[in-house]
Amino acid sequence: MPSSKTSVAAGRRADSEPGPRRILGIDPGLRATGFGVITANGSRLAYVTCGCIKSGDGELPARLRVILRDLAEVIARHRPTEVAIEKVFVNVNPQSTLRLGEARGAAIAALVAASLPVAEYTALQIKQAVVGHGKAAKEQVGHMVTRLLALPGEPSRDAADALACAICHAHGGQGLGNIATRGFRVRKGRLV
């Protein structure tokens, strides 16, 4: 008798049916790194948790250690199966961009140490997937995250951005959040 993994039911293999995914979304930042965990089962999304990792003041290595340590704790506690992280944008202030990249690097190090698959999305892709247009204000993102996950209140901005990143990833394979830029040209930061 074949095992359930190799048996065929209604023309599909039993192991080919997707199960619930647990997605960790991360909005990296040196002062506050937002995180949000959701489950996705098909098109159904459910809220698990969210929050912010505050690195405090002090020397850069100590602040990066806080991000690395606390994200490792979030991963151990909530056991995500995949991760979505926001890509760094180039800021007017190069020093701010560098610091953001360092915080993002600490976050990615925690993810890689846990052997998690990591997907990256731009702010434009995340806003497009959650709000419907890439120029949405942070307030709109927070409001839509609250509605999509049926939250009793709006999370902090960093946590809302992290949840939005997770939602974008959850919808990525189903068309809603699949915001590919192929076929479009980008000129001076705009899609043309």
C-alpha positions in Angstrom: 0.0 0.0 0.0 1.5 3.4 -1.0 2.2 6.0 1.7 -0.1 9.0 1.9 2.7 11.2 0.4 2.7 9.2 -2.8 -1.0 8.4 -3.0 -3.0 10.2 -5.6 -6.4 11.6 -4.7 -8.6 13.4 -7.2 -5.7 13.7 -9.6 -3.3 15.5 -7.2 -0.6 14.3 -5.0 -1.3 14.6 -1.3 2.0 16.4 -0.7 1.4 19.0 -3.4 -1.4 20.7 -1.6 -0.1 23.8 0.1 -0.5 24.1 3.8 -0.6 27.2 5.9 2.5 29.4 5.7 3.8 31.4 8.6 5.4 34.6 7.3 7.6 37.0 9.2 7.7 40.5 7.7 10.5 42.9 8.7 10.7 46.6 8.3 14.4 47.3 9.1 15.6 50.3 11.0 18.4 51.2 13.3 16.2 52.9 15.9 13.2 50.6 15.5 13.0 47.4 13.5 9.4 46.4 12.9 8.3 42.8 12.8 5.0 41.2 12.0 4.0 37.5 11.8 1.0 36.3 9.9 -0.3 33.0 8.6 -1.4 32.5 5.0 -3.6 29.6 4.0 -4.5 30.2 0.4 -5.9 33.7 0.2 -6.8 33.7 3.9 -4.6 35.8 6.2 -4.5 35.7 9.9 -2.6 37.9 12.4 -0.2 36.2 14.8 1.9 39.0 16.4 3.8 42.2 15.7 6.0 44.6 17.4 9.2 46.7 17.3 12.8 46.0 18.3 14.2 49.1 19.8 18.0 49.2 19.7 18.4 52.2 22.0 21.3 54.6 22.0 24.9 53.8 22.1 27.6 52.3 19.9 26.6 50.8 16.6 27.9 47.3 17.3 25.8 47.1 20.5 22.7 48.3 18.6 23.2 45.8 15.8 23.6 43.0 18.4 20.2 44.0 19.9 18.5 43.6 16.4 20.3 40.3 15.8 19.5 38.9 19.2 15.8 40.0 19.4 15.0 38.9 15.9 16.5 35.5 16.7 14.1 35.4 19.7 11.1 36.3 17.5 12.1 33.5 15.1 12.5 31.0 17.9 9.2 31.9 19.5 7.0 32.2 16.4 8.7 29.7 14.0 8.1 31.4 10.6 8.5 29.3 7.5 9.5 32.2 5.3 10.5 35.8 5.6 9.8 39.0 3.7 12.0 42.1 4.3 11.8 45.6 2.9 14.7 46.6 0.5 16.8 49.6 1.4 15.9 52.8 -0.5 18.5 55.4 -1.2 17.9 58.4 1.0 19.0 62.0 0.5 21.3 61.6 3.5 23.9 58.9 2.6 24.7 58.4 6.3 21.1 57.5 7.0 21.1 55.1 4.1 24.3 53.4 5.4 22.8 53.0 8.9 19.6 51.6 7.5 21.7 49.1 5.4 23.6 48.0 8.5 20.4 47.4 10.5 19.0 45.5 7.5 22.2 43.4 7.4 21.9 42.5 11.1 18.3 41.4 10.4 19.3 39.3 7.4 22.1 37.7 9.5 19.5 36.5 12.0 17.3 35.1 9.2 20.2 33.3 7.5 21.4 31.9 10.8 17.9 30.3 11.2 18.1 28.9 7.6 14.9 30.8 6.5 14.1 31.7 2.9 14.2 35.5 2.5 12.2 37.5 -0.1 12.9 41.2 -0.6 10.3 43.8 -1.6 10.6 47.5 -2.3 8.4 50.0 -0.5 6.6 50.6 -3.8 5.8 46.9 -4.2 4.5 46.6 -0.6 2.3 49.7 -0.9 1.0 48.5 -4.2 0.1 45.1 -2.8 -1.6 46.4 0.3 -3.1 49.7 -0.6 -3.4 49.5 -4.4 -0.9 52.2 -5.3 2.8 52.7 -4.7 2.6 56.3 -3.4 0.3 55.5 -0.5 0.9 57.4 2.8 2.0 55.5 5.9 -1.4 56.1 7.4 -3.1 54.4 4.5 -0.8 51.4 4.9 -1.6 51.1 8.6 -5.3 51.4 7.9 -5.3 48.7 5.2 -3.2 46.4 7.3 -5.7 46.8 10.2 -8.6 46.0 7.8 -7.0 43.1 6.0 -6.0 41.4 9.2 -9.2 42.4 11.2 -7.1 43.9 14.0 -8.9 45.6 16.9 -6.6 48.6 16.7 -3.9 50.0 14.4 -0.3 48.8 15.1 2.6 51.2 15.4 4.0 52.4 12.0 7.0 50.2 12.0 5.0 47.1 13.0 2.3 48.0 10.4 5.0 48.3 7.7 6.4 44.9 8.7 2.9 43.3 8.5 2.4 45.0 5.1 5.6 43.4 3.9 4.3 40.0 5.1 1.0 40.5 3.4 2.8 41.5 0.2 4.7 38.3 0.3 1.6 36.2 1.1 -0.1 37.6 -2.0 3.0 37.5 -4.2 2.3 34.1 -5.7 -1.4 34.7 -6.2 -1.4 37.8 -8.3 -2.5 40.5 -5.9 0.9 41.4 -4.6 2.9 40.2 -7.7 4.2 43.6 -8.6 6.8 42.7 -11.1 8.5 45.6 -12.9 9.4 43.7 -16.0 7.9 45.4 -19.0 8.1 48.7 -17.3 11.0 51.2 -17.4 12.0 53.1 -14.4 13.0 56.7 -15.0 14.1 59.0 -12.1 12.4 56.8 -9.5 9.1 56.5 -11.4 7.5 53.8 -13.5 7.0 54.9 -17.0 
